[in-house]
Amino acid sequence: SCMLPGFDPSNSIPLHNPKSQEPVTLDFLDAELENDIKVQIRKKMIDGESGDRTFRTLIKSQDERYIDKGSRTYTWTAVNGTDYSLALVLPPYSFYYIKATIDEALIQAKFTETLKLDRFDEFGYTFLAPRDYCTPVKITDNNTDFLLNFNEFIDRHTPKSPLCNDMVMRVLLDAGFTSDLVQEHWSKQDPEGITARFVATDGGITRVYPRSAGYYWTENPETYEDSFYKRSLDNENYVFTAPFFNRSSEEDGIMVSKAVKITVGGKLLKPAVVGVKINISNWLENFTRTTTKNECKGELCGCEKNSMHVDCVILDDGGFLLMSNRDEYIQEIGKFFGEIDPGLMRNLINMSLYAFNKSYDYQSVCDPEEEPRQGAGLRSAYVPTIADLLQLGWWASAAAWSILQQLFLGLTFPHFLGAVEVEEEDFSAIPSKQSCITVQTQYFFENEDKSFSGILDCINCSRLFHAEKISNTNLVFIISDSKQMCPYCDAKPLMQAEKPDEGPNPCEMVQQPRYRKGPDVCFDEDAAEDSRDCGGVSGLSPSIWSMVGIQLILLWLSSGSRHGQL
């Protein structure tokens, strides 16, 4: 679920960026992925109307690498007595929630015991989402400390303490059924090639089994901040997630997850996500064995390891590499395929296997740009233009005064305009990061078609390829003529990574201006205010001869001071 903050009449969202000290204000359509329906909702909110709308929309993943298509219900209304509107956005599986009731103290104690750190060998490494369960239990960044503090408080008091809320009972309920899952099923199985099994719940429990796998668990303890968790809720298939390319893939493995879906009284609930992590080496062995013909004597025997004739890859719906029959590609698992085989990836986009969405992130932080250091010289002189010199009003400005003073003094004392040493500047106050705009590109399956075939034309050669989506997953299997046999294809990398940008083109934005509405009443309006004299000083026009006379007097005084020193 998502609560959008207040919108002012221009439909801007005041936000705080925890990564930077600079405040950020966003338009509603910049905070989300824009479509025509959201444009209509935005206008209604600006006009102070109320309503609701359910529709399918593009949803950016938490890690901002993927795009999903999901249903969302928007409900909005004006805030009485203000110029603001509020909107609540919910997916269909969040309309209802489980309210746990555990009355028996023995069951409460039994479920609480499964959360103890000394029981991790038995129940798996356990993480607790950092939420306000009980007032005295302060949220900390260290999840082990937070879990210890939570356990100590529950041991000293009871889950029904008036200092706790209903979320405690939900945590204990989830602790109970996840511990049963570990004891009754996982502990009795040891599937080959599986490095970890895990379950993450709506109530805030994450268990990773065996305990040793928990030491390498890098996901957020807050389940709703996990990309794999939310993507699993929005997809009916098994969701494969590529490890980040700059992480150790041997430790991470390939994550596969799926949401647990139940219906109670006709009400849809998705209370948990379960999954595994697959060992890459084992998966490569199974992949090669499955896609290679047995007792083959011809040139093409399928996806043989390091074949000179055929490249075989598995990509996820974001275009990231998950498997290949080439050793050099295995080292690049988790990398965007457009950087590995740009020509083939561009063809997959052109034939509508993949589509992409570009959006701007206005809350990004970047390294501050280094400005060229100023050399020695005059730092305060303003050089007027010819147009400035022709306007008598310019001579009355502070800039003219500075120019005249330095000009007259420079004629008499040339050294006066000499270069000065620049003081060493203090850069300690420069922030290590600053707010900036970045452009993001996410790829996704454009349609529901299963099979794609084509020819990649290159210089003096061509490559046949065929792509097939794997049922009940977010994967696509691609087999093609080897890139090594036709190296003269498009080699310019197709990048997906986020990068700094100046933002959208203002000339293009004015072609489709967004609806705006100013306030009905000025915030600081005062009926007693008299603004007739505002800006009156700009009409002052002193005589040019008086200005020249003042400059001559200053010159004479400066000359006398100079002779006195001699």
C-alpha positions as CSV (number, residue, x, y, z in Angstrom):
1,S,0.0,0.0,0.0
2,C,1.1,3.6,-0.5
3,M,-0.1,6.8,1.0
4,L,0.6,9.9,-1.1
5,P,1.4,13.1,0.9
6,G,-0.5,16.3,0.6
7,F,-0.7,18.0,-2.8
8,D,-0.9,21.8,-3.1
9,P,-2.9,23.5,-5.8
10,S,-0.1,23.0,-8.3
11,N,-0.1,19.3,-7.4
12,S,3.4,19.3,-6.0
13,I,4.5,16.9,-3.3
14,P,6.8,18.3,-0.6
15,L,9.3,15.5,0.2
16,H,12.3,14.9,2.4
17,N,15.2,13.1,0.8
18,P,17.0,11.2,3.6
19,K,20.1,10.9,1.4
20,S,20.5,14.7,1.1
21,Q,19.9,17.8,3.3
22,E,18.3,19.6,0.4
23,P,14.5,19.5,0.2
24,V,12.8,18.2,-2.9
25,T,9.4,19.1,-4.3
26,L,7.9,16.8,-6.9
27,D,4.9,16.9,-9.2
28,F,2.6,13.9,-8.7
29,L,3.3,12.7,-12.3
30,D,7.1,12.8,-11.6
31,A,6.7,10.8,-8.4
32,E,4.9,8.0,-10.3
33,L,5.1,6.6,-13.8
34,E,2.8,8.8,-15.8
35,N,-0.3,7.7,-17.8
36,D,-3.5,9.3,-19.1
37,I,-5.6,8.2,-16.1
38,K,-3.1,9.6,-13.6
39,V,-3.2,12.9,-15.5
40,Q,-7.0,13.0,-15.0
41,I,-6.7,12.1,-11.3
42,R,-4.1,14.9,-10.8
43,K,-6.5,17.4,-12.3
44,K,-9.4,16.3,-10.1
45,M,-7.1,16.5,-7.0
46,I,-6.0,20.1,-7.9
47,D,-9.7,21.1,-8.3
48,G,-10.5,19.7,-4.9
49,E,-12.7,16.8,-6.1
50,S,-13.1,13.4,-4.5
51,G,-13.2,10.0,-6.2
52,D,-11.7,6.6,-6.8
53,R,-10.4,4.7,-9.8
54,T,-9.0,1.1,-10.3
55,F,-6.8,0.5,-13.3
56,R,-3.6,-1.4,-14.4
57,T,-0.5,0.7,-14.4
58,L,3.3,0.3,-14.7
59,I,5.0,-0.1,-11.3
60,K,8.7,0.5,-10.6
61,S,10.4,-2.0,-8.3
62,Q,11.9,-1.0,-5.0
63,D,15.4,-1.5,-6.4
64,E,14.5,0.6,-9.5
65,R,15.7,-2.1,-11.9
66,Y,12.4,-3.6,-13.0
67,I,8.9,-2.6,-14.2
68,D,5.8,-4.6,-13.4
69,K,2.3,-4.3,-14.6
70,G,-0.2,-4.3,-11.7
71,S,-3.7,-3.2,-10.6
72,R,-4.0,-0.3,-8.3
73,T,-7.0,1.5,-6.7
74,Y,-6.6,5.3,-6.3
75,T,-8.9,7.0,-3.8
76,W,-8.5,10.8,-3.3
77,T,-10.2,13.6,-1.5
78,A,-9.6,17.2,-0.6
79,V,-8.5,18.1,3.0
80,N,-11.1,20.4,4.5
81,G,-10.0,23.9,5.3
82,T,-6.8,23.6,3.2
83,D,-5.7,23.8,-0.4
84,Y,-4.3,20.2,-0.2
85,S,-5.6,16.8,-1.4
86,L,-4.7,13.3,-0.2
87,A,-4.7,10.1,-2.1
88,L,-4.5,6.5,-1.0
89,V,-3.1,3.9,-3.4
90,L,-3.8,0.2,-2.7
91,P,-3.1,-3.0,-4.6
92,P,-6.0,-5.6,-4.6
93,Y,-4.2,-7.8,-2.1
94,S,-4.1,-5.0,0.5
95,F,-7.8,-4.2,0.8
96,Y,-7.9,-6.6,3.8
97,Y,-5.5,-7.8,6.4
98,I,-5.2,-10.5,9.0
99,K,-6.0,-9.5,12.6
100,A,-4.3,-12.1,14.8
101,T,-5.8,-13.2,18.1
102,I,-3.8,-15.5,20.3
103,D,-5.4,-15.8,23.7
104,E,-3.5,-18.7,25.2
105,A,-0.4,-17.6,27.1
106,L,1.4,-21.0,26.3
107,I,1.0,-20.5,22.6
108,Q,2.2,-16.9,22.9
109,A,5.3,-18.2,24.7
110,K,5.8,-21.0,22.2
111,F,5.8,-18.6,19.2
112,T,8.0,-16.1,21.0
113,E,10.6,-18.7,21.7
114,T,11.1,-19.3,18.0
115,L,12.4,-15.7,17.7
116,K,15.2,-16.2,20.1
117,L,18.7,-16.0,18.7
118,D,19.9,-19.2,20.3
119,R,17.1,-21.1,18.3
120,F,18.4,-20.0,14.9
121,D,19.9,-23.4,14.2
122,E,16.5,-24.9,14.7
123,F,14.2,-22.3,13.1
124,G,16.6,-20.5,10.7
125,Y,18.1,-17.1,10.8
126,T,15.3,-14.7,11.7
127,F,14.9,-11.1,10.8
128,L,12.2,-8.8,12.3
129,A,10.9,-5.8,10.3
130,P,11.7,-2.6,12.2
131,R,8.2,-1.4,13.2
132,D,6.7,0.3,16.2
133,Y,5.4,-2.9,17.9
134,C,5.8,-1.6,21.5
135,T,6.5,1.9,22.6
136,P,9.6,1.2,24.7
137,V,11.2,-1.0,22.0
138,K,13.2,1.6,20.0
139,I,13.9,0.9,16.3
140,T,17.6,0.5,15.5
141,D,19.5,-0.1,12.3
142,N,21.1,-3.2,13.7
143,N,18.4,-5.9,13.3
144,T,20.0,-8.3,15.7
145,D,19.9,-5.6,18.5
146,F,16.3,-4.8,17.6
147,L,15.2,-8.5,17.8
148,L,17.0,-8.8,21.1
149,N,15.3,-5.8,22.5
150,F,11.9,-7.0,21.3
151,N,12.4,-10.4,22.8
152,E,13.5,-9.0,26.2
153,F,10.5,-6.7,26.4
154,I,8.1,-9.5,25.6
155,D,9.8,-11.7,28.2
156,R,9.5,-9.1,30.9
157,H,5.9,-8.1,30.0
158,T,3.4,-9.9,27.8
159,P,2.3,-9.4,24.1
160,K,-0.9,-8.0,25.5
161,S,0.9,-5.2,27.3
162,P,-0.9,-1.8,26.9
163,L,2.4,-0.5,25.6
164,C,2.1,-2.7,22.5
165,N,-0.2,-2.7,19.6
166,D,-2.0,-5.3,17.4
167,M,1.1,-5.8,15.3
168,V,2.7,-7.8,18.0
169,M,0.1,-10.6,17.8
170,R,0.5,-10.7,14.0
171,V,4.3,-11.1,14.4
172,L,3.8,-14.0,16.8
173,L,1.3,-15.6,14.4
174,D,3.8,-15.3,11.5
175,A,6.6,-16.6,13.8
176,G,4.4,-19.6,14.6
177,F,3.5,-20.8,11.0
178,T,7.0,-20.0,9.6
179,S,8.7,-22.0,12.4
180,D,6.3,-24.9,11.5
181,L,7.3,-24.6,7.8
182,V,11.0,-24.9,8.8
183,Q,10.5,-27.8,11.2
184,E,8.0,-29.8,9.3
185,H,9.3,-29.4,5.8
186,W,12.7,-27.7,5.2
187,S,14.6,-29.4,8.0
188,K,13.6,-32.8,6.5
189,Q,14.7,-32.0,3.0
190,D,18.1,-31.2,1.4
191,P,17.5,-30.4,-2.3
192,E,20.6,-30.4,-4.4
193,G,21.7,-27.0,-5.7
194,I,19.6,-25.0,-3.2
195,T,21.8,-22.7,-1.0
196,A,19.0,-21.2,0.9
197,R,15.2,-21.3,1.5
198,F,13.3,-18.3,2.9
199,V,9.9,-17.0,3.8
200,A,9.0,-13.3,4.3
201,T,5.7,-12.3,5.7
202,D,3.3,-9.4,5.7
203,G,3.6,-9.3,9.5
204,G,7.3,-8.6,9.4
205,I,9.0,-12.0,9.8
206,T,11.8,-13.2,7.5
207,R,13.3,-16.6,8.1
208,V,16.3,-17.9,6.1
209,Y,17.2,-21.6,6.3
210,P,19.8,-22.9,7.1
211,R,21.2,-20.5,9.6
212,S,24.5,-20.2,7.7
213,A,22.6,-18.7,4.7
214,G,21.3,-15.9,6.9
215,Y,24.8,-14.5,7.2
216,Y,24.8,-13.7,3.5
217,W,21.2,-12.4,3.4
218,T,21.4,-8.8,2.1
219,E,17.7,-8.0,1.8
220,N,15.9,-5.4,3.9
221,P,14.4,-6.7,7.1
222,E,11.4,-4.5,6.3
223,T,9.6,-6.8,3.9
224,Y,7.7,-4.1,2.1
225,E,11.1,-2.4,1.2
226,D,12.3,-5.6,-0.5
227,S,12.1,-5.6,-4.3
228,F,11.6,-9.4,-4.6
229,Y,8.8,-9.3,-2.0
230,K,6.7,-6.7,-3.7
231,R,7.4,-8.0,-7.2
232,S,6.2,-11.5,-6.1
233,L,3.0,-9.9,-4.8
234,D,2.3,-8.2,-8.1
235,N,3.1,-11.3,-10.3
236,E,1.3,-14.6,-10.5
237,N,4.5,-16.4,-11.8
238,Y,7.7,-17.5,-10.2
239,V,9.8,-14.4,-10.0
240,F,13.5,-14.9,-10.8
241,T,15.7,-12.0,-9.5
242,A,19.2,-11.4,-10.9
243,P,21.9,-10.7,-8.4
244,F,23.5,-7.2,-8.6
245,F,26.4,-7.4,-11.0
246,N,28.8,-5.8,-8.5
247,R,28.0,-8.3,-5.8
248,S,29.4,-11.8,-5.2
249,S,27.1,-14.1,-7.2
250,E,28.5,-17.1,-5.5
251,E,27.2,-15.8,-2.2
252,D,23.9,-14.5,-3.6
253,G,22.9,-17.1,-6.1
254,I,19.8,-16.8,-8.2
255,M,16.7,-15.9,-6.1
256,V,13.3,-17.5,-7.1
257,S,10.2,-16.4,-5.2
258,K,6.5,-16.7,-5.3
259,A,3.6,-15.2,-3.3
260,V,1.4,-17.3,-1.1
261,K,-2.2,-16.6,-2.1
262,I,-5.2,-17.4,0.0
263,T,-8.9,-16.5,-0.2
264,V,-11.0,-16.1,3.0
265,G,-14.7,-15.5,2.5
266,G,-14.1,-14.3,-1.0
267,K,-11.4,-11.8,0.2
268,L,-8.0,-12.1,-1.5
269,L,-4.9,-12.1,0.8
270,K,-1.2,-12.6,0.1
271,P,0.3,-13.0,3.6
272,A,3.7,-14.2,2.7
273,V,6.3,-14.8,0.0
274,V,8.4,-18.0,-0.1
275,G,11.4,-18.8,-2.2
276,V,14.9,-20.3,-2.7
277,K,18.3,-19.3,-3.8
278,I,19.9,-21.5,-6.5
279,N,23.6,-22.3,-6.6
280,I,24.9,-20.9,-9.9
281,S,27.3,-23.7,-10.7
282,N,24.7,-26.3,-10.1
283,W,22.2,-24.5,-12.3
284,L,24.7,-24.2,-15.1
285,E,25.3,-27.9,-15.0
286,N,21.5,-28.6,-15.2
287,F,21.0,-26.0,-17.8
288,T,23.7,-27.5,-20.1
289,R,22.5,-31.1,-19.6
290,T,18.9,-30.1,-20.3
291,T,19.6,-28.2,-23.5
292,T,22.2,-30.5,-25.1
293,K,21.3,-33.5,-27.2
294,N,22.6,-36.9,-26.0
295,E,24.9,-38.9,-28.2
296,C,25.0,-36.1,-30.8
297,K,27.6,-36.5,-33.6
298,G,26.8,-33.4,-35.7
299,E,28.0,-29.8,-35.5
300,L,25.0,-28.5,-33.6
301,C,24.1,-30.5,-30.5
302,G,22.3,-27.8,-28.6
303,C,23.7,-25.5,-26.0
304,E,27.0,-27.2,-25.4
305,K,29.3,-25.5,-23.0
306,N,31.5,-22.9,-24.8
307,S,30.1,-23.9,-28.2
308,M,31.7,-22.3,-31.2
309,H,28.4,-22.2,-33.1
310,V,25.7,-21.4,-30.7
311,D,25.1,-18.9,-27.9
312,C,22.4,-19.8,-25.3
313,V,21.3,-17.4,-22.6
314,I,18.4,-17.0,-20.1
315,L,17.3,-13.4,-19.3
316,D,14.8,-12.2,-16.9
317,D,12.0,-9.7,-17.7
318,G,14.4,-6.8,-16.9
319,G,16.9,-7.9,-19.5
320,F,19.5,-9.1,-17.0
321,L,21.6,-12.2,-17.6
322,L,20.8,-15.2,-15.5
323,M,22.4,-18.1,-17.3
324,S,24.6,-18.9,-20.4
325,N,26.5,-21.7,-22.0
326,R,29.6,-19.6,-22.2
327,D,32.1,-19.4,-19.3
328,E,32.9,-15.7,-20.0
329,Y,29.2,-14.8,-19.7
330,I,28.9,-16.7,-16.4
331,Q,31.2,-14.1,-14.9
332,E,28.7,-11.4,-15.9
333,I,25.5,-12.9,-14.4
334,G,23.4,-10.0,-13.2
335,K,24.7,-7.7,-15.9
336,F,22.3,-6.0,-18.4
337,F,22.3,-8.0,-21.6
338,G,22.6,-4.8,-23.7
339,E,26.1,-4.4,-22.5
340,I,27.0,-8.1,-23.4
341,D,25.4,-8.5,-26.8
342,P,24.1,-5.1,-27.9
343,G,23.1,-6.0,-31.4
344,L,21.0,-8.9,-30.3
345,M,19.4,-6.9,-27.4
346,R,18.4,-4.1,-29.8
347,N,16.7,-6.6,-32.1
348,L,14.8,-8.1,-29.2
349,I,13.5,-4.6,-28.4
350,N,12.7,-3.8,-32.1
351,M,10.6,-7.0,-32.4
352,S,8.7,-6.1,-29.2
353,L,9.9,-8.8,-26.9
354,Y,11.2,-6.0,-24.6
355,A,9.8,-2.5,-24.1
356,F,11.4,0.1,-22.0
357,N,10.4,3.0,-19.8
358,K,12.5,6.1,-19.1
359,S,11.8,8.2,-16.1
360,Y,13.6,10.9,-14.1
361,D,14.5,10.5,-10.4
362,Y,14.4,14.0,-8.8
363,Q,15.5,12.6,-5.4
364,S,18.9,11.3,-6.5
365,V,22.2,12.3,-4.9
366,C,25.4,12.7,-6.8
367,D,28.9,13.8,-6.1
368,P,29.2,17.6,-6.2
369,E,30.6,18.9,-9.5
370,E,34.0,20.5,-9.2
371,E,33.9,24.1,-10.3
372,P,37.0,25.6,-11.9
373,R,39.1,27.4,-9.4
374,Q,39.3,31.2,-9.9
375,G,42.8,32.6,-10.6
376,A,44.2,35.8,-9.3
377,G,42.6,39.0,-10.5
378,L,39.8,41.5,-9.8
379,R,36.9,39.7,-8.2
380,S,34.4,42.6,-7.8
381,A,34.6,44.6,-11.0
382,Y,31.6,44.4,-13.3
383,V,32.2,45.0,-17.0
384,P,29.3,46.9,-18.5
385,T,28.0,46.5,-22.0
386,I,27.6,49.2,-24.6
387,A,23.9,49.2,-24.0
388,D,24.6,49.8,-20.3
389,L,26.8,52.8,-21.0
390,L,24.1,54.4,-23.2
391,Q,21.6,54.4,-20.3
392,L,22.1,57.2,-17.8
393,G,20.3,55.2,-15.1
394,W,23.1,52.8,-15.2
395,W,25.6,55.4,-13.8
396,A,23.6,55.5,-10.6
397,S,24.0,51.8,-10.0
398,A,26.5,50.3,-7.6
399,A,28.3,48.6,-10.5
400,A,29.0,52.0,-12.2
401,W,30.3,53.4,-8.9
402,S,32.8,50.5,-8.6
403,I,33.9,50.8,-12.2
404,L,34.5,54.6,-12.1
405,Q,36.3,54.3,-8.8
406,Q,38.7,51.6,-10.1
407,L,39.1,53.3,-13.4
408,F,40.2,56.7,-11.9
409,L,42.5,55.1,-9.3
410,G,44.0,52.8,-11.9
411,L,45.1,55.8,-14.1
412,T,47.0,57.3,-11.2
413,F,48.2,54.2,-9.4
414,P,48.6,51.3,-11.9
415,H,49.6,48.8,-9.2
416,F,46.2,49.3,-7.6
417,L,44.7,47.0,-10.2
418,G,47.4,44.4,-9.9
419,A,46.6,40.8,-9.2
420,V,46.1,39.8,-5.6
421,E,46.8,36.5,-3.9
422,V,43.7,34.4,-3.6
423,E,43.1,33.3,-0.1
424,E,43.0,29.6,0.5
425,E,39.3,28.6,0.4
426,D,37.8,26.3,3.0
427,F,36.1,23.4,1.3
428,S,35.3,21.5,4.5
429,A,31.7,22.8,4.3
430,I,31.1,21.3,0.9
431,P,28.7,18.4,1.3
432,S,29.9,15.0,0.1
433,K,26.7,14.5,-1.8
434,Q,24.2,16.8,-3.3
435,S,20.7,16.5,-4.8
436,C,20.6,15.9,-8.5
437,I,18.4,14.5,-11.3
438,T,19.1,11.1,-12.8
439,V,17.5,9.3,-15.7
440,Q,16.4,5.7,-15.2
441,T,15.6,3.1,-17.8
442,Q,13.8,-0.1,-17.0
443,Y,13.0,-2.9,-19.5
444,F,10.0,-5.3,-19.3
445,F,8.1,-7.8,-21.5
446,E,6.0,-5.7,-23.8
447,N,3.3,-8.3,-24.5
448,E,2.1,-11.8,-23.8
449,D,3.5,-13.4,-27.0
450,K,5.6,-16.5,-26.2
451,S,7.8,-17.0,-29.3
452,F,10.1,-14.6,-31.3
453,S,12.4,-15.3,-34.2
454,G,14.6,-13.1,-36.4
455,I,17.8,-12.5,-38.2
456,L,20.5,-10.1,-36.9
457,D,22.1,-8.6,-40.0
458,C,25.7,-7.6,-39.6
459,I,28.6,-6.7,-41.9
460,N,29.3,-9.6,-44.2
461,C,27.4,-12.0,-42.0
462,S,24.1,-12.5,-40.1
463,R,22.9,-14.3,-37.0
464,L,19.7,-16.3,-36.7
465,F,18.1,-16.3,-33.3
466,H,15.0,-17.6,-31.5
467,A,13.5,-16.5,-28.2
468,E,11.0,-18.4,-26.1
469,K,9.4,-17.3,-22.9
470,I,9.5,-19.9,-20.1
471,S,6.0,-20.7,-18.8
472,N,5.0,-19.6,-15.3
473,T,8.2,-17.6,-14.9
474,N,9.6,-14.1,-15.8
475,L,12.3,-15.7,-17.9
476,V,13.1,-15.9,-21.7
477,F,15.4,-18.5,-23.3
478,I,17.3,-17.3,-26.3
479,I,19.4,-19.4,-28.7
480,S,21.4,-17.7,-31.5
481,D,24.3,-18.1,-33.8
482,S,27.5,-17.5,-31.9
483,K,28.6,-13.9,-31.5
484,Q,32.2,-15.1,-32.1
485,M,31.3,-16.3,-35.6
486,C,29.9,-12.9,-36.6
487,P,31.9,-10.3,-34.7
488,Y,31.0,-7.4,-37.0
489,C,27.6,-6.6,-35.5
490,D,26.6,-3.5,-33.6
491,A,29.0,-3.3,-30.7
492,K,27.9,0.0,-29.1
493,P,26.8,-1.0,-25.6
494,L,23.1,-0.5,-24.7
495,M,23.2,0.9,-21.2
496,Q,20.6,0.4,-18.6
497,A,22.3,1.9,-15.5
498,E,21.0,5.0,-13.9
499,K,23.0,8.1,-14.8
500,P,23.0,11.9,-14.1
501,D,20.9,14.0,-16.4
502,E,19.7,17.6,-16.8
503,G,16.1,16.5,-16.8
504,P,13.4,16.6,-19.4
505,N,13.7,19.0,-22.3
506,P,11.7,22.2,-21.4
507,C,11.0,22.9,-25.0
508,E,9.2,19.6,-25.3
509,M,7.4,20.0,-21.9
510,V,5.8,23.4,-23.0
511,Q,4.1,21.5,-25.9
512,Q,2.0,19.7,-23.3
513,P,1.8,22.0,-20.3
514,R,0.5,20.5,-17.1
515,Y,-2.6,21.7,-15.5
516,R,-1.9,24.3,-12.7
517,K,-4.1,26.3,-10.4
518,G,-3.0,29.2,-8.2
519,P,-4.4,29.8,-4.7
520,D,-7.8,31.7,-4.5
521,V,-6.4,34.0,-1.8
522,C,-2.9,35.2,-1.3
523,F,-1.4,33.7,1.9
524,D,0.1,37.0,3.2
525,E,-2.6,39.4,1.9
526,D,-3.2,42.4,4.2
527,A,-5.9,45.0,3.4
528,A,-4.0,47.7,5.2
529,E,-0.9,47.4,3.1
530,D,-0.1,50.3,0.8
531,S,2.0,49.2,-2.2
532,R,2.0,52.5,-4.1
533,D,5.5,53.3,-3.1
534,C,6.9,49.9,-3.9
535,G,9.8,50.2,-6.3
536,G,9.9,53.9,-6.1
537,V,13.7,54.1,-5.6
538,S,14.2,52.8,-9.1
539,G,13.0,56.1,-10.4
540,L,15.8,58.2,-8.8
541,S,18.0,59.9,-11.5
542,P,21.0,61.8,-10.0
543,S,22.8,64.4,-12.2
544,I,25.7,63.0,-14.2
545,W,27.8,66.1,-13.4
546,S,27.3,65.6,-9.7
547,M,28.5,62.0,-10.0
548,V,31.6,63.1,-11.9
549,G,32.3,65.8,-9.3
550,I,32.1,63.3,-6.5
551,Q,34.6,61.0,-8.3
552,L,37.0,63.9,-8.9
553,I,36.9,64.8,-5.2
554,L,37.6,61.2,-4.3
555,L,40.5,61.2,-6.7
556,W,42.0,64.4,-5.2
557,L,41.6,63.0,-1.6
558,S,43.3,59.7,-2.7
559,S,46.1,61.6,-4.4
560,G,46.8,63.7,-1.3
561,S,46.9,60.6,0.8
562,R,49.4,59.1,-1.5
563,H,51.8,62.1,-1.4
564,G,51.5,62.3,2.4
565,Q,52.8,58.7,2.6
566,L,55.8,59.6,0.4
